[in-house]
Amino acid sequence: MKTIYLVRHGQTIINKYDKIQGWCDSPLTDKGITDAKHAGEELANIPFDIALSSDLKRAVDTCDYIIEKNCNHLTLQHIASPFFREQFFGYFEGMNSDEAWQMIGGPHGRPRRQELLLKEKMSIIKDYIHEADPYHDAEDNKAYWDRLDKGFKLIQELDGAENILLVSHSMTIRSIVSRYAPEIPLVPGPANGSITILKMNGDDIKVTEYNKTEF
């Protein structure tokens, strides 16, 4: 049995301005650094065996701040991987969030992000994003999960790693929760620096906590 402590990165400049941020990147704000350090304090006494993160700088930096606070910080290895990146939004990267979601959900009668997340499955939303992208570069559901499943396979192959820190992104956390705990509402979404806990036993994954900032 592996326990994965899945943390959303701290607030970034693009988050602050409410723009779409997938594979495009921006630095943590002062609040984002505080988010990361707070998560580190909440997880300080968890003896992590390994730390994983998306390879995007906002996730890498958040992970490093959390490691600094950890009881195993002197020996903890950090692996950054593209498998754990955020959804790739293609044409919509960096766009004003409301405008992007209107283009994505509007043709399906759901022009607002919150309504879309409440009424549609994440798998459908990913296909909507790909469909609405004029270049069709954005990941659809199959492309997204082909990538993320490689990340879970990596975790499965980590012999002896029982407590795992994983720093990733909002849509990715929502996607994981949607797949493995569809009964959990996706609104509100995971806060910056929030902690979601997964229990992994082989291919079986259970979500035991979602979007926690205090323990």
PAZAPA-4460 file (N, C-alpha, C; in steps of 0.05 Angstrom, whole numbers, plus 32768, in hexadecimal, padded with zeros to 4 digits):
% residues 215
    n_x    n_y    n_z   ca_x   ca_y   ca_z    c_x    c_y    c_z   seq   type   mol
   8011   7FE8   8000   8000   8000   8000   8012   8019   8000     1      M     A
   800C   802B   7FEE   801A   8044   7FEC   8007   805B   7FF3     2      K     A
   8010   806F   8002   8001   8087   8007   800D   809E   7FF8     3      T     A
   7FFD   80AB   7FE7   8007   80C1   7FD7   7FFA   80DB   7FE2     4      I     A
   800B   80ED   7FEA   8002   8107   7FF3   8004   811A   7FDB     5      Y     A
   7FED   811F   7FCF   7FEC   812E   7FB5   7FE6   814B   7FBB     6      L     A
   7FF9   815C   7FB5   7FF8   8179   7FBC   7FF5   818A   7FA3     7      V     A
   7FE3   819D   7FA4   7FE3   81B1   7F8E   7FF8   81C6   7F93     8      R     A
   8006   81CE   7F7E   801B   81E2   7F81   8010   81FC   7F8D     9      H     A
   8021   820D   7F97   8019   8227   7FA1   8010   823A   7F8B    10      G     A
   8003   824F   7F94   7FF8   8263   7F81   800E   826E   7F6F    11      Q     A
   8009   8271   7F55   801B   827E   7F43   8010   8298   7F39    12      T     A
   8021   82A7   7F2A   8018   82C0   7F1E   8000   82BC   7F0C    13      I     A
   8001   82A7   7EFC   7FEB   82A2   7EE9   7FD1   829A   7EF8    14      I     A
   7FD4   828A   7F0E   7FBD   8285   7F1F   7FB1   829F   7F2A    15      N     A
   7FC2   82B0   7F33   7FB8   82CA   7F3F   7FA8   82DA   7F2B    16      K     A
   7FAF   82D9   7F12   7FA1   82E8   7EFE   7F8B   82D8   7EF0    17      Y     A
   7F86   82C0   7EFA   7F70   82AF   7EF1   7F71   82AA   7ED3    18      D     A
   7F89   82A0   7ECB   7F8D   8298   7EB0   7F92   8279   7EAF    19      K     A
   7F8E   826E   7E97   7F92   8251   7E93   7FB0   824B   7E94    20      I     A
   7FB7   8237   7EA5   7FD3   8230   7EA8   7FD5   8211   7EA8    21      Q     A
   7FDE   8207   7E92   7FE2   81EA   7E90   8000   81E5   7E8F    22      G     A
   800A   81E1   7E76   8027   81DD   7E73   8037   81F7   7E73    23      W     A
   8029   820E   7E6E   8037   8227   7E72   803C   822B   7E90    24      C     A
   804F   823A   7E97   8058   823B   7EB3   805C   8258   7EBC    25      D     A
   805A   825C   7ED6   8061   8276   7EE1   806A   8272   7EFE    26      S     A
   8079   8285   7F09   8084   8281   7F24   806F   8283   7F3A    27      P     A
   8076   8277   7F51   8065   827A   7F68   8065   8297   7F71    28      L     A
   804D   82A0   7F7A   804B   82BA   7F87   8055   82B7   7FA4    29      T     A
   8055   82CE   7FB3   805C   82CC   7FCF   8048   82BA   7FDE    30      D     A
   802E   82BD   7FD6   801A   82AC   7FE2   801F   828E   7FDA    31      K     A
   8028   828A   7FC2   802D   826F   7FB9   8044   8262   7FC9    32      G     A
   8058   8271   7FD0   806E   8267   7FE1   8063   8260   7FFC    33      I     A
   8051   8272   8007   8045   826C   8020   8033   8253   801F    34      T     A
   8024   8250   8009   8014   8238   8005   8026   821F   8007    35      D     A
   803D   821F   7FF9   804F   8208   7FF8   805A   8203   8014    36      A     A
   8063   8218   8022   806F   8214   803C   805A   820A   8050    37      K     A
   8042   8213   804D   802C   8209   805F   8027   81EB   805B    38      H     A
   8026   81E3   8041   8023   81C7   803C   803A   81B7   8048    39      A     A
   8052   81C2   8046   806A   81B5   8051   8067   81B2   806F    40      G     A
   805D   81C6   807D   8059   81C4   809A   8044   81AF   80A1    41      E     A
   802E   81AE   8091   801A   819A   8096   8024   817D   8092    42      E     A
   8037   817A   8080   8042   815F   8079   805D   815A   8085    43      L     A
   8066   816B   8097   8082   816A   80A1   8088   814F   80AE    44      A     A
   8075   8144   80BC   807B   812B   80CB   8074   8112   80BC    45      N     A
   806D   8114   80A2   8069   80FC   8091   8085   80F4   8087    46      I     A
   808E   80DC   808D   80A9   80D4   8084   80A8   80CB   8067    47      P     A
   80AA   80DF   8055   80A8   80D8   8039   80C0   80C7   8030    48      F     A
   80BA   80B4   801F   80CF   80A3   8014   80D9   80AE   7FFA    49      D     A
   80C8   80BD   7FEC   80D1   80CA   7FD3   80BE   80E2   7FCD    50      I     A
   80C8   80F5   7FBF   80B8   810C   7FB7   80B7   810D   7F98    51      A     A
   809F   810F   7F8E   809A   8111   7F71   808C   812B   7F6B    52      L     A
   8090   8136   7F53   8081   814E   7F4B   807F   814E   7F2D    53      S     A
   806D   815E   7F23   806D   8167   7F07   8088   8175   7F02    54      S     A
   8090   8175   7EE9   80A9   8182   7EE3   80A6   81A0   7EDD    55      D     A
   808E   81AB   7EE0   8089   81C7   7EDD   8093   81D5   7EF6    56      L     A
   80A0   81ED   7EF2   80AF   81F9   7F08   809E   81FF   7F20    57      K     A
   8084   8207   7F1C   8073   820D   7F33   806F   81F5   7F45    58      R     A
   806E   81DD   7F39   806C   81C5   7F49   8087   81BD   7F55    59      A     A
   809C   81BF   7F46   80B7   81B9   7F50   80BD   81CA   7F68    60      V     A
   80B8   81E4   7F66   80BE   81F7   7F7C   80AD   81F1   7F95    61      D     A
   8094   81EB   7F90   8082   81E4   7FA7   808C   81CB   7FB5    62      T     A
   8094   81B7   7FA5   809E   819E   7FB0   80B7   81A3   7FC1    63      C     A
   80C9   81B4   7FB7   80E1   81BA   7FC6   80DC   81C8   7FE1    64      D     A
   80C8   81DA   7FE0   80C1   81E8   7FFA   80B6   81D4   800E    65      Y     A
   80A6   81C0   8004   809B   81AC   8016   80B1   819A   8021    66      I     A
   80C4   8192   8010   80DA   8181   8018   80EA   818F   802E    67      I     A
   80EE   81A9   802C   80FE   81B7   8040   80F3   81B4   805C    68      E     A
   80D9   81B0   805E   80CC   81AE   8079   80CA   8191   8083    69      K     A
   80D1   817E   8071   80CB   8162   8078   80E0   8155   808A    70      N     A
   80D6   8143   809A   80E8   8135   80AD   80FD   8125   809F    71      C     A
   80F9   811E   8086   810D   810F   8076   811C   8120   8062    72      N     A
   811C   813A   8066   8126   814D   8051   8143   8148   804A    73      H     A
   8153   813D   805B   8170   8139   8055   8174   8123   8041    74      L     A
   8162   8110   803F   8166   80F9   802D   8151   80F6   8018    75      T     A
   813D   8108   8017   8126   8105   8005   812E   810C   7FE9    76      L     A
   812A   80F9   7FD7   812F   80FD   7FBA   8116   8109   7FAD    77      Q     A
   811A   811C   7F9B   8105   812A   7F8D   8108   8123   7F6F    78      H     A
   80F3   8117   7F63   80F2   8111   7F47   80DC   8121   7F3A    79      I     A
   80E4   8132   7F26   80D0   8142   7F17   80CB   8134   7EFD    80      A     A
   80B1   8130   7EF6   80AA   8121   7EDF   8094   812E   7ECF    81      S     A
   8095   812D   7EB4   8080   8138   7EA3   8066   8128   7EA6    82      P     A
   8067   8110   7EB0   804F   80FF   7EB3   803A   810D   7EC5    83      F     A
   8044   811E   7ED8   8032   812A   7EEC   802B   8147   7EE5    84      F     A
   8031   814F   7ECD   802A   816B   7EC5   800C   816F   7EC5    85      R     A
   8005   8189   7EC4   7FE9   8191   7EC1   7FDF   8189   7EA5    86      E     A
   7FC5   8189   7EA3   7FB7   8187   7E88   7FC4   819A   7E75    87      Q     A
   7FC9   8192   7E5C   7FD3   81A5   7E48   7FBA   81B1   7E3A    88      F     A
   7FB8   81CC   7E3C   7FA1   81DA   7E31   7FA5   81E5   7E15    89      F     A
   7FBC   81E0   7E09   7FC0   81E8   7DED   7FBB   8206   7DE9    90      G     A
   7FAA   820C   7DD6   7FA4   8228   7DCF   7F9C   8239   7DE7    91      Y     A
   7F90   822D   7DFB   7F85   823C   7E11   7F9A   8244   7E27    92      F     A
   7FB3   823A   7E24   7FC8   8240   7E37   7FCB   825E   7E3A    93      E     A
   7FCA   8268   7E53   7FCE   8285   7E58   7FB6   8296   7E53    94      G     A
   7FA0   828B   7E49   7F88   829B   7E43   7F79   82A1   7E5D    95      M     A
   7F6A   82B8   7E5D   7F58   82BE   7E73   7F46   82A6   7E77    96      N     A
   7F43   829E   7E91   7F35   8285   7E97   7F18   8286   7E8E    97      S     A
   7F0A   829B   7E94   7EED   829C   7E8D   7EE9   829A   7E6F    98      D     A
   7EFB   82A8   7E60   7EF9   82A7   7E43   7EFE   828B   7E38    99      E     A
   7F13   827E   7E43   7F1A   8264   7E39   7F03   8250   7E3F   100      A     A
   7EF9   8250   7E57   7EE4   823D   7E5E   7ECA   8241   7E4F   101      W     A
   7EC5   825B   7E48   7EAE   8260   7E37   7EB1   8253   7E1B   102      Q     A
   7EC9   8254   7E10   7ECE   8247   7DF7   7ECD   8229   7DF9   103      M     A
   7ED6   821E   7E0F   7ED6   8201   7E13   7EBB   81F6   7E19   104      I     A
   7EAC   8202   7E2B   7E93   81F8   7E34   7E7B   8204   7E26   105      G     A
   7E7E   821B   7E1A   7E67   8229   7E0E   7E58   8219   7DF9   106      G     A
   7E67   820C   7DE6   7E59   81FC   7DD2   7E49   81E5   7DDD   107      P     A
   7E4D   81DE   7DF7   7E3F   81C8   7E03   7E2B   81D3   7E18   108      H     A
   7E26   81ED   7E17   7E12   81F9   7E29   7E1C   81FD   7E45   109      G     A
   7E36   81FC   7E49   7E41   8200   7E64   7E59   8214   7E62   110      R     A
   7E53   822E   7E60   7E68   8241   7E5B   7E79   8249   7E73   111      P     A
   7E72   823F   7E8B   7E80   8246   7EA3   7E8F   822E   7EAE   112      R     A
   7EA7   8232   7EB7   7EB8   821C   7EC0   7EAB   820C   7ED7   113      R     A
   7EA0   821A   7EEB   7E95   820D   7F02   7E7D   81FB   7EFA   114      Q     A
   7E6D   8205   7EE8   7E56   81F5   7EDE   7E60   81DC   7ECF   115      E     A
   7E74   81E0   7EBF   7E7F   81C9   7EB0   7E8A   81B4   7EC3   116      L     A
   7E99   81BC   7ED7   7EA4   81A9   7EEA   7E8F   819B   7EFB   117      L     A
   7E79   81A9   7F00   7E64   819D   7F10   7E53   8189   7EFF   118      L     A
   7E50   818F   7EE6   7E3C   8180   7ED5   7E48   816B   7EC3   119      K     A
   7E63   816D   7EBD   7E6F   815A   7EAA   7E86   814B   7EB7   120      E     A
   7E8B   8133   7EAD   7EA2   8123   7EB6   7EBB   8130   7EAC   121      K     A
   7ED1   812C   7EBB   7EEB   8137   7EB3   7EF3   812C   7E98   122      M     A
   7EED   8113   7E93   7EF5   8106   7E79   7EE8   8115   7E62   123      S     A
   7ECF   811D   7E66   7EC0   812C   7E51   7ECC   8148   7E4E   124      I     A
   7ED2   8155   7E64   7EDD   8170   7E63   7EF8   8170   7E54   125      I     A
   7F09   815C   7E59   7F22   815B   7E4A   7F1E   8159   7E2C   126      K     A
   7F0A   814A   7E24   7F04   8148   7E07   7EF9   8162   7DFD   127      D     A
   7EE9   8170   7E0D   7EDF   818A   7E05   7EF6   819E   7E00   128      Y     A
   7F0B   819D   7E12   7F22   81AF   7E10   7F30   81AA   7DF5   129      I     A
   7F35   8190   7DF0   7F43   8189   7DD7   7F32   8192   7DBE   130      H     A
   7F18   818D   7DC0   7F06   8194   7DAA   7F05   81B2   7DA5   131      E     A
   7F05   81C2   7DBA   7F02   81DF   7DB7   7F1C   81ED   7DAF   132      A     A
   7F33   81E0   7DB3   7F4D   81EB   7DAB   7F4E   81EC   7D8D   133      D     A
   7F51   8204   7D81   7F51   8206   7D64   7F67   81F6   7D57   134      P     A
   7F7D   81F1   7D66   7F94   81E1   7D5C   7F92   81C4   7D64   135      Y     A
   7F7F   81BE   7D76   7F7C   81A2   7D80   7F96   8198   7D8D   136      H     A
   7FA5   81AA   7D99   7FBE   81A2   7DA7   7FB9   819A   7DC4   137      D     A
   7FA3   81A5   7DCF   7F9D   819F   7DEB   7F99   8181   7DEF   138      A     A
   7FA1   8176   7E06   7F9E   815A   7E0C   7F80   8153   7E0E   139      E     A
   7F78   813D   7E01   7F5E   8132   7E06   7F61   811D   7E1D   140      D     A
   7F4B   8111   7E24   7F4B   80FF   7E3B   7F5F   80E8   7E38   141      N     A
   7F5F   80DC   7E20   7F71   80C5   7E1C   7F8F   80CD   7E1E   142      K     A
   7F96   80E3   7E11   7FB2   80EC   7E11   7FBA   80F3   7E2E   143      A     A
   7FA8   8100   7E3C   7FAE   8108   7E58   7FB4   80EF   7E69   144      Y     A
   7FA2   80DB   7E68   7FA5   80C4   7E79   7FBB   80B1   7E70   145      W     A
   7FC1   80B1   7E56   7FD8   80A1   7E4D   7FF1   80AC   7E5B   146      D     A
   7FF2   80C6   7E5E   8009   80D2   7E6C   8009   80CD   7E8A   147      R     A
   7FF2   80D4   7E97   7FF1   80D2   7EB4   7FF4   80B5   7EBD   148      L     A
   7FE9   80A2   7EAE   7FEB   8086   7EB6   8008   807D   7EB7   149      D     A
   8019   8089   7EA7   8036   8083   7EA8   8041   808C   7EC3   150      K     A
   8037   80A2   7ECD   803F   80AC   7EE8   8037   8099   7EFE   151      G     A
   801E   808F   7EFC   8016   807B   7F11   8025   8061   7F0F   152      F     A
   802D   805A   7EF6   803D   8042   7EF3   8059   8046   7F00   153      K     A
   8064   805E   7EFD   807D   8065   7F0A   807A   8062   7F28   154      L     A
   8064   806C   7F33   8060   8069   7F50   805E   804C   7F59   155      I     A
   8050   803C   7F49   804D   8020   7F50   8068   8012   7F51   156      Q     A
   807A   801B   7F41   8094   800D   7F3E   80A9   8017   7F53   157      E     A
   80A1   802A   7F65   80B3   8034   7F79   80B3   8021   7F91   158      L     A
   80C4   800D   7F8F   80C6   7FF9   7FA5   80CE   8006   7FBF   159      D     A
   80C0   7FFF   7FD4   80C7   8009   7FEF   80BD   8025   7FF5   160      G     A
   80B0   8032   7FE2   80A6   804E   7FE6   8089   804C   7FEF   161      A     A
   8084   8051   8009   8069   804F   8014   805C   806A   8017   162      E     A
   806B   807E   801F   8061   8099   8022   806D   80AB   800C   163      N     A
   805C   80B5   7FFA   8065   80C2   7FE2   8059   80DE   7FE1   164      I     A
   806B   80F2   7FDE   8062   810D   7FD9   8060   8111   7FBA   165      L     A
   8049   811C   7FB1   8046   8121   7F95   803A   813D   7F92   166      L     A
   8048   814F   7F85   803E   816A   7F80   8036   816D   7F63   167      V     A
   801D   8175   7F5F   8012   8177   7F44   8000   8190   7F42   168      S     A
   7FEA   818D   7F33   7FDA   81A5   7F2A   7FBC   81A0   7F2E   169      H     A
   7FAE   81B6   7F2C   7F91   81B6   7F32   7F81   81A3   7F21   170      S     A
   7F83   81A6   7F06   7F73   8194   7EF4   7F7C   8177   7EF7   171      M     A
   7F96   8173   7EFC   7F9F   8158   7EFF   7F94   814B   7F19   172      T     A
   7F94   815B   7F2E   7F88   8150   7F47   7F6A   814B   7F43   173      I     A
   7F5C   815D   7F36   7F40   8159   7F31   7F3C   8140   7F1F   174      R     A
   7F4D   813C   7F0C   7F4B   8125   7EFA   7F4E   810B   7F09   175      S     A
   7F62   810A   7F1B   7F67   80F2   7F2B   7F4F   80EC   7F3D   176      I     A
   7F45   8101   7F4A   7F2E   80FE   7F5C   7F15   80F5   7F4C   177      V     A
   7F11   8101   7F35   7EFA   80FA   7F24   7EFB   80DD   7F1C   178      S     A
   7F13   80D3   7F16   7F15   80B7   7F0E   7F12   80A3   7F25   179      R     A
   7F1E   80A9   7F3C   7F1F   8096   7F51   7F0C   809A   7F68   180      Y     A
   7F00   80B2   7F69   7EEB   80B8   7F7D   7ED6   80CA   7F71   181      A     A
   7EC7   80C0   7F5D   7EB4   80D1   7F4F   7E9E   80DD   7F60   182      P     A
   7E9B   80D3   7F78   7E86   80DD   7F8A   7E8F   80F8   7F97   183      E     A
   7EA8   80FF   7F95   7EB2   8118   7FA1   7EAD   812F   7F8D   184      I     A
   7E9F   8145   7F95   7E9A   815B   7F83   7EB5   8169   7F7C   185      P     A
   7EB7   8172   7F63   7ED0   817F   7F5A   7ECF   819D   7F5E   186      L     A
   7EBA   81A7   7F69   7EB7   81C4   7F6F   7EB0   81C5   7F8D   187      V     A
   7EC0   81D4   7F9D   7ED8   81E3   7F95   7EEF   81D1   7F8E   188      P     A
   7F01   81DB   7F7E   7F19   81CC   7F76   7F2E   81CE   7F8B   189      G     A
   7F44   81BF   7F87   7F59   81BF   7F9B   7F67   81DA   7F9E   190      P     A
   7F69   81E3   7FB6   7F76   81FD   7FBB   7F94   81FB   7FB7   191      A     A
   7FA1   8211   7FB1   7FBE   8211   7FAF   7FCA   8208   7FCA   192      N     A
   7FDC   81F4   7FC9   7FE8   81EA   7FE1   7FD8   81D6   7FF0   193      G     A
   7FC0   81CE   7FE5   7FAF   81BB   7FF2   7FBA   819E   7FEE   194      S     A
   7FB1   818D   8000   7FBA   8171   8001   7FA3   815E   7FFC   195      I     A
   7FA7   814C   7FE9   7F94   8136   7FE3   7FA4   811C   7FE8   196      T     A
   7F97   8109   7FF5   7FA5   80F0   7FFC   7F9A   80D9   7FED   197      I     A
   7FAC   80C9   7FE0   7FA4   80B1   7FD1   7FB1   8099   7FDE   198      L     A
   7FA2   8083   7FDF   7FAC   8069   7FE7   7FAE   8058   7FCE   199      K     A
   7FC6   804E   7FC8   7FCA   803D   7FB0   7FD3   8021   7FB8   200      M     A
   7FC4   800E   7FAE   7FCB   7FF2   7FB2   7FCA   7FE5   7F96   201      N     A
   7FE1   7FE3   7F89   7FE2   7FDA   7F6D   7FD4   7FED   7F5C   202      G     A
   7FC0   7FE4   7F4C   7FB1   7FF5   7F3B   7F99   8003   7F49   203      D     A
   7F95   7FFB   7F62   7F7E   8005   7F71   7F86   801F   7F7F   204      D     A
   7F77   8035   7F7A   7F7D   804F   7F86   7F63   8059   7F93   205      I     A
   7F66   8061   7FAC   7F50   806D   7FBB   7F58   8089   7FC4   206      K     A
   7F44   809C   7FC3   7F48   80B7   7FCD   7F3D   80B8   7FE9   207      V     A
   7F4F   80BD   7FFD   7F46   80BD   8019   7F43   80D9   8024   208      T     A
   7F50   80ED   8018   7F4D   8109   801F   7F4F   811A   8006   209      E     A
   7F40   8130   8005   7F40   8141   7FEE   7F41   815F   7FF7   210      Y     A
   7F54   816D   7FEC   7F54   818A   7FEE   7F56   8193   800B   211      N     A
   7F69   8188   801A   7F6D   818F   8036   7F84   81A2   8039   212      K     A
   7F80   81B7   8049   7F96   81C9   804F   7F9E   81C8   806C   213      T     A
   7F8F   81BB   807C   7F96   81B7   8099   7F91   819A   80A0   214      E     A
   7FA2   818F   80B1   7F9F   8174   80BC   7F9F   8175   80DA   215      F     A
***
